[in-house]
């Protein structure tokens, strides 16, 4: 009976790999926590670009975006990441990424979301630049399509290095973009999403520079090979910059 019970639990989790089912589960949970219980909460971050919360609230109930698969699928097959790994998902917006990780076999008890917006018991309210977590708390940190909302990406990298375990794995994804301010205003209906004092991150080399010699091994490097950006209208096949790498917290060992 125990084996049958385990198999049924496994099947239940794996159903979340079916996008339509994950959308249904995610929307049902969103309706319960956000609409019925009215649990939506937000905080401001002094390091976030203008309009971050406003922009993401518009898509809070949108589920099924396939781009996080580009981070989660590689993570799910890496031999050095066990299924009971402690995983931090930065900026998940809603539960879609967490449900996706559960569907890929990771233990829900060891997955934490962190965002400036939350309605979900899976997602804590917090700032990725300055978290409450202890040193070396996580085996994996996923920062998917969130880094572009930061005015201080180097501060995020410093904090990520503090809370990741030595030889832990970090996955970062950003959208490749060459939009002008005028095009961005058209796309976002009146506002621009961009950092205050530097050009946006548009390559994996720029991501590696943030971690300043702490990159140990690069497992996956997807450097926006198609170089397709949004122009004055949204496009379905926009290109992405994605990398997954392990880190060393001892710079000396990385030089050997």
C-alpha positions in Angstrom: 0.0 0.0 0.0 2.9 2.4 0.8 4.3 1.9 -2.7 1.0 2.5 -4.3 0.5 5.6 -2.2 3.9 6.9 -3.3 3.2 6.2 -6.9 -0.2 8.1 -6.7 1.6 11.1 -5.1 4.2 11.0 -7.9 1.5 10.8 -10.6 -0.3 13.7 -9.0 2.9 15.9 -9.0 3.8 14.9 -12.6 0.4 16.1 -13.8 1.7 19.6 -13.1 4.1 19.1 -16.0 1.1 19.3 -18.3 0.8 23.1 -18.9 -3.0 23.1 -19.2 -3.3 21.3 -15.8 -0.7 23.6 -14.2 -2.7 26.7 -15.5 -5.9 25.3 -14.1 -4.4 24.5 -10.7 -2.6 27.9 -10.6 -5.7 29.9 -11.5 -7.8 28.0 -9.0 -5.3 28.7 -6.2 -5.0 32.3 -7.3 -8.7 32.8 -7.2 -8.9 31.3 -3.7 -5.9 33.2 -2.2 -6.1 36.4 -4.1 -9.8 36.9 -4.7 -11.6 35.0 -1.9 -9.1 35.5 0.9 -7.8 38.9 -0.6 -4.2 38.0 0.3 -2.4 40.2 -2.2 0.4 42.2 -0.5 3.2 44.3 -1.9 6.3 46.1 -0.7 8.5 48.7 -2.3 12.3 48.3 -3.0 14.6 51.2 -3.2 16.7 49.1 -5.6 13.8 48.4 -8.1 13.3 50.3 -11.3 10.3 52.5 -11.6 6.9 50.8 -12.3 8.1 47.4 -11.2 5.1 46.6 -9.0 2.6 48.3 -11.3 3.9 46.3 -14.3 3.9 42.9 -12.6 0.5 43.3 -11.0 -1.0 43.5 -14.5 0.1 39.9 -15.1 -0.4 38.4 -11.7 -3.1 36.1 -12.8 -1.3 35.0 -16.0 -0.1 31.4 -15.9 1.6 29.1 -18.4 4.4 31.2 -19.7 6.9 28.7 -21.1 10.1 30.7 -20.7 10.8 29.5 -17.2 11.1 26.0 -18.7 14.5 27.2 -20.0 15.7 27.4 -16.4 13.7 24.7 -14.7 14.2 21.9 -17.3 18.0 22.0 -17.2 18.0 22.3 -13.4 15.8 19.2 -13.1 18.3 17.0 -14.8 21.6 18.2 -13.3 23.2 15.4 -11.4 24.5 17.6 -8.6 21.0 18.9 -7.7 18.9 16.4 -5.6 15.2 16.5 -5.6 15.2 17.6 -2.0 17.4 20.6 -2.8 16.5 23.9 -1.1 15.4 26.2 -3.9 14.8 29.9 -3.9 12.8 31.3 -6.8 13.2 35.1 -7.1 10.4 37.1 -8.6 8.0 34.3 -9.5 5.1 36.8 -9.6 2.6 33.9 -9.1 2.8 30.2 -8.3 3.4 28.9 -11.8 7.2 28.5 -11.3 6.7 26.7 -8.0 4.1 24.3 -9.4 6.5 23.7 -12.4 9.3 22.7 -10.0 7.0 20.5 -8.0 5.9 18.8 -11.3 9.6 18.2 -12.0 9.9 16.3 -8.8 11.3 18.8 -6.3 10.0 18.8 -2.8 7.5 21.6 -2.2 8.6 22.0 1.4 12.0 23.1 0.2 10.9 25.6 -2.4 10.5 29.3 -1.4 9.4 32.1 -3.7 10.5 35.7 -3.0 8.9 38.7 -4.5 7.8 42.3 -4.0 4.2 40.9 -4.6 2.6 37.9 -3.0 -0.8 36.3 -2.5 0.5 32.8 -2.0 1.8 30.8 1.0 4.6 29.6 -1.4 5.8 33.2 -1.9 7.3 35.4 0.7 7.3 39.2 0.5 10.9 40.4 0.3 13.6 42.2 -1.6 16.1 40.1 -3.5 18.8 42.8 -2.8 18.5 42.3 1.0 16.9 39.1 2.2 16.1 37.6 5.6 17.8 34.3 4.9 20.9 33.0 6.7 24.3 32.5 5.0 24.5 29.4 2.8 20.7 28.7 3.0 20.1 27.4 -0.6 21.3 24.8 -3.0 19.7 26.6 -6.0 18.7 30.2 -6.7 16.6 30.9 -9.8 16.2 34.5 -10.9 14.1 34.2 -14.0 13.2 37.4 -15.9 13.6 39.5 -12.7 17.1 40.9 -12.9 16.0 43.5 -15.4 13.8 45.1 -12.8 16.9 45.9 -10.6 18.7 49.2 -10.5 21.5 47.5 -8.5 22.1 44.0 -10.0 25.6 43.9 -8.4 23.8 44.1 -5.0 21.6 41.2 -6.0 24.7 39.2 -7.0 26.3 39.9 -3.6 23.2 38.8 -1.7 22.8 35.7 -3.9 26.4 34.7 -3.1 25.8 35.2 0.6 22.7 33.0 0.8 23.8 30.3 -1.7 25.8 27.3 -0.6 29.4 26.8 -1.8 29.1 25.0 -5.2 25.4 25.8 -5.2 23.7 26.6 -8.6 22.4 29.9 -9.8 20.1 30.2 -12.8 19.5 33.7 -14.4 17.3 34.6 -17.3 16.6 38.0 -18.9 14.8 39.1 -22.0 17.0 40.4 -24.8 15.9 43.9 -25.6 17.0 46.8 -27.8 13.8 48.8 -27.5 14.0 52.5 -27.5 12.1 54.5 -24.9 9.5 55.4 -27.5 8.9 51.8 -28.4 8.8 50.8 -24.7 6.1 53.4 -24.0 4.1 52.0 -26.9 4.5 48.4 -25.6 3.8 49.2 -22.0 1.0 51.7 -22.5 2.7 54.8 -21.3 5.8 53.9 -19.3 9.4 52.7 -19.7 11.0 49.8 -17.8 14.7 50.4 -17.6 17.6 50.9 -15.1 18.4 54.5 -14.0 22.1 54.7 -14.6 23.3 51.8 -16.9 22.3 49.9 -20.0 20.2 46.8 -19.4 21.8 43.4 -19.2 21.7 41.8 -22.6 24.4 39.0 -22.5 25.6 36.2 -20.3 29.0 37.8 -20.1 27.3 40.7 -18.3 25.7 38.3 -15.8 29.0 36.6 -15.1 30.7 40.0 -14.5 28.2 40.5 -11.7 29.5 37.5 -9.9 33.1 38.7 -10.2 35.2 35.5 -10.4 32.8 33.4 -8.3 31.5 31.4 -11.3 32.8 27.8 -10.9 31.2 25.8 -13.8 28.8 26.9 -16.5 26.2 24.2 -17.2 24.0 26.1 -19.6 24.7 29.2 -21.7 22.1 30.6 -24.0 23.3 34.0 -25.2 20.3 35.2 -27.1 21.4 33.6 -30.3 18.5 34.9 -32.4 18.9 38.5 -31.2 15.1 39.2 -31.6 13.8 42.1 -29.5 10.4 43.6 -29.1 10.0 46.6 -31.3 6.9 48.8 -31.0 4.7 45.7 -30.7 5.0 42.5 -28.8 6.4 39.5 -30.6 6.0 35.8 -29.8 9.6 34.8 -30.5 11.6 37.3 -28.5 15.1 36.1 -27.7 16.4 35.4 -24.2 19.7 35.5 -22.3 19.9 32.5 -20.0 22.7 30.9 -18.0 23.0 28.3 -15.3 26.2 28.0 -13.3 27.7 26.8 -10.0 29.5 29.2 -7.8 32.6 29.0 -5.5 32.5 31.2 -2.4 36.3 30.9 -2.1 38.0 33.0 -4.8 41.4 31.4 -4.1 40.0 27.9 -4.9 38.6 29.2 -8.1 42.0 30.2 -9.3 43.5 26.7 -8.8 
